Amino acid sequence: MPQPAQHPSVAVAPAGVNTVNAGGAAPVVVPMQALSGPTQEPRMPESLTVGIPDPASIDRQKASHAQNIESQLRQGTVILDQQLKQQTAYLHQMGEQQKRQYGLKVDEQIKHQEMSLTQQHNQQLLMLQQAAAQQKVALDQQANALLLEYGQKKSQEDLLMSQYMFQKEQYEAQIKYNAEMSALQQQAMQAQQQVQAQTQAIAQQAVTASHQAHAAQQVSSAAAVSAANTYAAPPSTFAMPATYAAPPTYAAAPTYAAPPTYAAPPTYASVRAYA
């Protein structure tokens, strides 16, 4: 005999227990043991929805809970926004304070660095001024040394020029003196030649006169002898002996005073050459 089909039975939940879970899922169905057979009169099953909220109640509860959740969400959001604002304001306040502190610190560092740079600048400027002063002193010393050297060279040059002019004057005077002495010697030689020529002429005239006198004496002797022999009267007139003109007088050659002696030029010590 065929067995009747077994149908799963639903367990009845105790009263007051909400079998609806938080996700609104269907109630849990607990299977029961199948009956072996209809030995008893079946009973009316108990109502499984007793104590279980119906869909309308579920919707109302859901809407209420949803409102509560939304309210809590809004409140939480407001609280979080306020907290965010407070924290943000605090952060900004702390940031501004840190900025001010950092700014003060940076300003202090900048002031310190500026003072350091100013001190370094002053030191470098002082070193530069000292170097410039040393260079000016060296330049002045060099200029003074050059001026001194120029003065010494100029004095030496003037001295050498004076010696040159003095020696040149002496040389020109010597040349003039030599020329004058040469001219005087030539004049003396000419005068001496003239005197010699005149002396020779006078000697020649004397010799001629001597010859003439000797001839006249011979003539006189011959005439005397002739007169003694002839006893002729002596002639009343006798020829006068020839008169001879006196030789011309020549002026003595002019005497020239010796040229003035020039003192030797002073010897100058050699000028020390300066480096």
C-alpha positions in Angstrom: 0.0 0.0 0.0 1.5 3.2 -1.0 2.6 5.6 1.7 1.1 9.0 1.8 3.3 11.8 0.8 5.2 13.4 3.6 4.8 17.1 4.0 7.1 19.2 6.0 5.6 20.8 9.0 6.3 24.2 10.4 7.4 24.6 14.0 5.5 27.0 16.0 7.6 29.7 17.6 6.9 30.5 21.2 4.7 33.5 21.8 6.4 36.9 22.1 9.4 35.8 20.1 10.0 37.7 16.9 11.3 35.4 14.3 11.9 38.1 11.8 15.6 38.8 11.7 17.2 42.1 11.3 17.3 41.7 7.5 13.5 41.1 7.3 14.1 37.4 6.1 11.4 34.7 6.2 10.9 32.9 9.4 12.9 29.7 10.1 11.0 26.6 9.3 11.8 23.6 11.5 10.8 20.2 9.9 8.9 17.8 12.0 8.9 14.1 12.0 6.4 12.7 9.6 3.5 10.8 11.0 3.4 7.2 10.4 -0.2 7.3 9.6 -3.5 9.0 10.4 -4.1 7.2 13.6 -5.7 10.2 15.3 -8.0 13.0 14.2 -6.0 15.8 13.0 -5.8 18.9 15.0 -6.1 22.4 13.7 -2.7 23.8 13.5 -1.9 26.6 15.7 -1.5 30.0 14.2 2.1 30.6 13.3 1.7 34.3 12.9 0.6 34.9 16.4 2.9 37.4 18.0 4.6 38.1 14.7 4.2 41.6 13.3 2.4 41.7 10.2 3.8 43.4 7.1 2.1 46.7 7.9 3.5 46.7 11.3 6.9 45.7 9.9 6.6 48.6 7.4 5.7 51.0 10.3 8.5 49.7 12.4 10.9 49.8 9.5 9.9 53.4 8.7 10.2 54.4 12.4 13.6 52.7 12.7 14.6 54.3 9.4 13.6 57.7 10.7 15.5 57.0 13.9 18.5 55.9 11.9 18.2 59.0 9.6 17.9 61.2 12.7 20.9 59.5 14.3 22.7 59.8 11.0 21.9 63.5 10.8 22.9 64.0 14.4 26.1 62.0 13.9 26.8 63.9 10.7 26.2 67.2 12.5 28.4 66.1 15.4 31.1 64.9 13.0 30.8 68.2 11.0 31.1 70.2 14.2 34.0 68.1 15.3 35.6 68.5 11.9 35.1 72.2 12.1 36.5 72.4 15.6 39.4 70.2 14.7 40.0 72.1 11.5 39.8 75.4 13.4 42.1 74.0 16.0 44.5 72.9 13.3 44.3 76.3 11.6 44.9 78.0 15.0 47.8 75.7 15.8 49.1 76.2 12.2 48.9 80.0 12.6 50.5 79.8 15.9 53.2 77.5 14.5 53.5 79.8 11.6 54.0 82.8 13.9 56.5 80.9 15.9 58.2 79.7 12.8 58.0 83.2 11.4 59.6 84.6 14.5 62.2 81.8 14.4 62.8 82.5 10.7 63.0 86.2 11.4 65.4 85.6 14.1 67.5 83.4 11.9 67.3 86.0 9.1 68.4 88.7 11.6 71.2 86.5 12.8 72.3 85.7 9.2 71.9 89.4 8.3 74.1 90.4 11.2 76.6 87.7 10.2 76.6 88.9 6.6 77.0 92.5 7.7 79.9 91.6 9.9 81.5 89.6 7.1 80.8 92.6 4.7 82.5 95.0 7.2 85.5 92.7 7.6 85.9 92.3 3.8 85.4 96.1 3.4 88.1 96.7 6.0 90.4 94.3 4.3 89.7 95.9 1.0 90.4 99.4 2.4 93.6 98.2 4.0 94.7 96.6 0.7 93.9 99.9 -1.1 95.8 101.9 1.5 98.8 99.6 1.2 98.7 99.9 -2.6 98.4 103.7 -2.3 101.4 103.7 0.1 103.4 101.5 -2.3 102.3 103.8 -5.2 103.5 106.9 -3.3 106.8 105.2 -2.4 107.3 104.2 -6.0 106.4 107.7 -7.3 108.7 109.3 -4.7 111.5 106.8 -5.7 110.9 107.7 -9.4 110.9 111.4 -8.6 114.1 111.0 -6.6 115.7 109.0 -9.3 114.6 111.6 -11.9 116.0 114.4 -9.7 119.3 112.6 -9.3 119.5 111.7 -13.0 118.6 115.3 -13.9 121.3 116.6 -11.6 123.8 114.2 -13.1 122.6 115.2 -16.5 123.0 118.9 -15.7 126.4 118.3 -14.3 127.5 116.3 -17.3 126.0 119.0 -19.6 127.9 121.7 -17.6 131.1 119.7 -18.0 130.3 119.2 -21.7 129.7 123.0 -22.2 132.9 123.8 -20.2 134.9 121.3 -22.2 133.4 122.5 -25.4 134.3 126.1 -24.6 137.8 125.0 -23.7 138.0 123.0 -27.0 136.7 126.0 -29.0 139.1 128.3 -27.2 142.0 125.9 -27.8 141.0 125.7 -31.5 140.9 129.5 -31.7 144.2 129.7 -29.8 145.8 127.2 -32.2 144.5 129.1 -35.2 145.8 132.4 -33.8 149.1 130.9 -33.0 149.4 129.3 -36.4 148.6 132.7 -38.0 151.2 134.4 -35.7 153.7 131.8 -36.6 153.1 132.3 -40.2 153.4 136.1 -39.7 156.6 135.6 -37.7 158.0 133.4 -40.4 157.1 135.9 -43.1 158.7 138.7 -41.0 161.8 136.6 -40.4 162.0 135.8 -44.1 161.7 139.6 -44.8 164.4 140.3 -42.3 166.6 137.6 -43.8 166.0 139.0 -47.2 166.8 142.6 -46.1 169.9 141.3 -44.2 171.0 139.6 -47.4 170.4 142.8 -49.4 172.3 144.9 -46.9 175.2 142.4 -46.9 175.1 142.4 -50.7 175.2 146.2 -50.7 178.0 146.2 -48.2 180.0 143.8 -50.4 179.3 146.0 -53.4 180.4 149.1 -51.6 183.5 147.3 -50.4 184.3 146.3 -53.9 183.7 149.9 -55.1 185.9 151.3 -52.4 188.6 148.9 -53.2 188.3 149.8 -56.9 188.4 153.5 -56.0 191.5 152.9 -53.9 193.1 151.1 -56.8 192.3 153.9 -59.1 193.7 156.4 -56.6 196.9 154.5 -56.3 197.2 154.2 -60.0 196.6 157.9 -60.4 199.2 158.7 -57.7 201.7 156.5 -59.4 201.0 158.1 -62.7 201.2 161.6 -61.2 204.5 160.8 -59.6 205.9 159.7 -62.9 204.6 162.6 -64.9 204.7 165.2 -62.2 201.5 166.4 -63.4 199.6 168.7 -61.1 197.1 167.0 -59.0 193.7 167.5 -60.1 191.9 170.3 -58.4 188.8 168.3 -58.0 188.4 164.8 -56.8 185.3 162.8 -57.4 183.4 162.3 -54.3 182.9 158.8 -53.2 179.5 157.4 -54.0 177.1 158.1 -51.2 175.1 155.1 -50.1 171.6 155.4 -48.8 171.2 154.0 -45.4 169.3 150.7 -45.4 165.7 151.0 -44.6 164.8 150.4 -41.0 162.3 147.7 -40.5 160.0 147.7 -37.5 160.6 144.9 -35.2 158.2 142.1 -35.5 155.3 142.6 -33.0 155.6 140.6 -29.9 152.5 138.6 -28.9 151.7 137.9 -25.4 151.5 134.3 -24.5 147.9 133.0 -24.5 146.3 132.8 -21.0 146.7 129.4 -19.5 143.5 127.7 -18.8 143.1 125.8 -15.6 142.4 122.2 -16.1 138.7 121.4 -15.6 137.8 120.2 -12.1 137.6 116.5 -11.8 134.2 115.4 -10.6 133.6 112.2 -8.8 131.5 109.8 -10.8 127.9 110.1 -9.9 126.7 107.0 -8.1 124.2 105.2 -10.3 121.0 104.5 -8.5 119.0 101.4 -9.1 
